């Protein structure tokens, strides 16, 4: 197992397209739900335990070698917002492009052939982790971190929040992130025998509604 590969995959400079997405933070900032470090922390905590947990479990299951098509269908069922489904597939397509160039593998080529318009990003993340020699815990940690790292970085740009404060938010959430990743890995292990229905389906209806509203804005800084 390559810890260096984990750092590459988790690096915000890895060209996977995440910099163009705010993880719902742009809509939350405009609505006043995020306006300082404390409210950013509340937002990220909620996202971590809902979308973050779901994504981490899907990624862990894909890293274990579960059928990507079945996992993609499970991701679709867990993403009621059409705007978020579109964003997830766009991010999956970009991640897969970067992954194929970085860790060439037959399973990545098969995924690209099966999903020419892009699979859900957490599924691609898990297959990428597997191709890079990483395990389900690694994939879960990357997915969980992305669920909070994206909004934290976006809020620095959206509000001019002090980046030291944003980093402090992520540091304070680290123990919860570890716990979410561990829960996701356990669910993925259950899914090997029980199928994708054993994976979490945590949801946040306000995030889904906000994503649809955000998609209709004529002018926005982030794609989602």
BELPE-V975813 format. One record per backbone hydrogen bond with DSSP energy under -0.5 kcal/mol. CO is the residue of the C=O (numbers start at 1). NH is the residue of the N-H. Records with the same first field share a line. If there is no record, write none. Layout:
BEGIN
CO->NH, NH
END
This chain:
BEGIN
1->3
2->6
3->7
4->8
5->9
6->10
7->11
11->14
14->16
17->20
18->21
20->223
22->25
24->28
25->29
26->30
27->31
28->32, 33, 34
29->32
36->40
37->41
38->42
39->43
40->44
41->45
42->46
43->47
44->48
45->49
46->50
47->50, 52
48->53
50->54
51->55
52->56
53->57
54->58
55->59
56->60
57->61
58->62
59->63
60->64
61->66
62->65
67->71
68->72
69->73
70->74
71->75
72->76
73->77
74->78
76->79
80->82
81->85
82->86
83->87
84->88
85->89
86->90
87->91
88->92, 121
89->93
90->94
91->95
92->96
93->97
94->98
95->99
96->100
97->101
98->102
99->103
105->109
106->110
107->111
108->112
109->113
110->114
111->115
115->118
120->123, 124
121->125
122->126
123->127
124->128
125->129
126->130
127->131
128->132
129->134
130->133
135->139
136->140
137->141
138->142
139->143
140->144
141->145
142->146
143->147
144->148
145->148, 149
146->150
148->152
149->153
150->154
151->155
152->156
153->157
154->158
155->159, 161
156->160
162->165, 166
163->167
164->168
165->169
166->170
167->171
168->172
169->173
170->174
171->174
173->177
174->178
175->179
176->180
177->181
178->182
179->183
180->184
181->185
182->186
183->187
184->188
185->189
186->190
187->191
188->192
189->192
190->193, 194
191->195
195->198
196->199
204->207, 208
205->209
206->210
207->211
208->212
209->213
210->214
211->215
212->216
213->216
214->217
224->24
END
